[in-house]
Amino acid sequence: MSEELIFLKSRPGVKGVSLPESGLTDEAIKKLIPEEMLRRDLPLPEVSELDCVRHFIRLSQMNFSVDTHFYPLGSCTMKYNPKVNEEIARLPGFTDLHPYEDENNIQGMLELLYNMEKHLCAIFGYDAFTLQPAAGAHGELTALMMIKAYHRDRGDAKRNKVIIPDSAHGTNPASVSMVGYQAVVVGSNGRGNLDIKALKTVVGDDTAGLMLTNPNTLGLFDEHILEAAEIIHKAGGLLYYDGANANANLGICRPADLGFDVAHFNLHKTFSTPHGGGGPGSGPVGVNKKLEPFLPIPRIVKDGSDFRFSPACRQAGISDFPRSIGKVHSFYGNVNVIVKAYAYIRSLGAKGLKQVSEKAVGNANYMMNRLKEHYWLPYDRTCQHEFVISAKWQKEKYGVKALDIAKRLIDYGFHPPTIYFPLIVEEALMIEPTESESKETIDAFCDAMITIAKECETNPDIVRSAPHDTPVRRLDEAKAAREPDLNYFGKSAF
Ligand SMILES: *Cc1c(COP(=O)(O)O)cnc(C)c1O
């Protein structure tokens, strides 16, 4: 369908609403609303209700979604999340609460949040949590602010460097510079682990900490994590765990037990909200005893059998937590996302959460082993919840890139995997099946990947010119993100 047919539906005089006459004269309206606030023209499309419904439903059907397609977007954990969690979070008892409501009237909500912190402590091994941060990157910032406060509090303010592996997510170095620290990059070795020799050469009395993702962005568990933790701690630094992708860890491995002093976790990946769902998100941060005094305020405290927010005004000296870094979010974070995650954790229980990770890891390894004859696998070892293969062979032999393969998958009815990340693998294709897919779906995806590898040999043009059946083909993605043109009749209209 042409773009015009999709968007140009407006016809003068057509209405989608029928409201009763207000009965007010122009004079009366002017008295009610100041002249300068009245709009004469409201350039909206003139369409009937039916036109409008069909337009938006049709647009929604052009989209890929977890509810319609397999969505193996590595690092984003686009799993299917049970609808019951959405329904629970939508209960009016939660959604109708006002954040300024008196604490005595929201005891249920406070209890839920308090319990959520305790559940996260149990799952990841920490002593305390804050639920305030609104995203993964926000959690990183919160954690680094606490690390900085910790060193300052000890009179050790010269520490200004944070060590990061070259496989790190881009938000890590960005968060480091946001708190005024300097990022020091350390390479990975041939097995995809942090290079311990290189680590030793950069650690010193200016090391504030190490930021690590484990499993890392290659989907690999760092085999020398305990050694790395010892090196950093001996030098007086702290360990930060980027737990954005916790889907491999549940019930199996707790980052606090590996030596990580502080960590953030994306509820909007692992816990019942998809990443990239357009928000909102939630990136709670867990800490051990060393960092607990620096947690954001207000904190939720239990007072006898009641729950309350701790006094939150640090400046006025009335906080129970005088060394806190202060507030990092209005009110208490994105509570709706937290309710969904709470429902997810409570309904699965300890056993169910462990099964999530076991199945996610099993699925990824099964796929990796089916695909490794057909695509270059740079690190051939057991993976965690995701793995990274490469279109290097296809590029060298047939001039077909990772981007082309990703686009060709759309023709076969699959959302493409993450591509060109992590940066240390050329022509990277990062695949995360998640636990929620059946063997049939996973096999169908692998079959499509293998067919595409064969097409690269026999008919590379069909791959290079994909996708073939979509309403739009190859877009300028950078331009679409930086200069979005969301007006239905084009920017020039305003
Ligand atoms: C997704 C992700 C982040 C960032 O999370 P946001 O909520 O998008 O800010 C950080 N680190 C890793 C490893 C991630 O996968």
The ligand as an SDF file (V2000), in Angstrom:
LIG
                    3D

 15 15  0  0  0  0  0  0  0  0999 V2000
   20.2430   -2.8100   28.3400 C   0  0  0  0  0  0  0  0  0  0  0  0
   21.5510   -2.6910   28.9620 C   0  0  0  0  0  0  0  0  0  0  0  0
   21.9060   -1.5250   29.6760 C   0  0  0  0  0  0  0  0  0  0  0  0
   21.0680   -0.2720   29.7210 C   0  0  0  0  0  0  0  0  0  0  0  0
   19.7780   -0.4080   30.1860 O   0  0  0  0  0  0  0  0  0  0  0  0
   18.6930    0.7580   29.8590 P   0  0  0  0  0  0  0  0  0  0  0  0
   17.5280    0.4270   30.6950 O   0  0  0  0  0  0  0  0  0  0  0  0
   18.4340    0.6560   28.3870 O   0  0  0  0  0  0  0  0  0  0  0  0
   19.3020    2.0650   30.2290 O   0  0  0  0  0  0  0  0  0  0  0  0
   23.1290   -1.5280   30.3200 C   0  0  0  0  0  0  0  0  0  0  0  0
   23.9690   -2.5700   30.2410 N   0  0  0  0  0  0  0  0  0  0  0  0
   23.6790   -3.6870   29.5440 C   0  0  0  0  0  0  0  0  0  0  0  0
   24.6430   -4.8330   29.5210 C   0  0  0  0  0  0  0  0  0  0  0  0
   22.4650   -3.7820   28.8700 C   0  0  0  0  0  0  0  0  0  0  0  0
   22.1790   -4.8720   28.1590 O   0  0  0  0  0  0  0  0  0  0  0  0
  1  2  1  0
  2  3  1  0
  2 14  2  0
  3  4  1  0
  3 10  2  0
  4  5  1  0
  5  6  1  0
  6  7  2  0
  6  8  1  0
  6  9  1  0
 10 11  1  0
 11 12  2  0
 12 13  1  0
 12 14  1  0
 14 15  1  0
M  END
$$$$
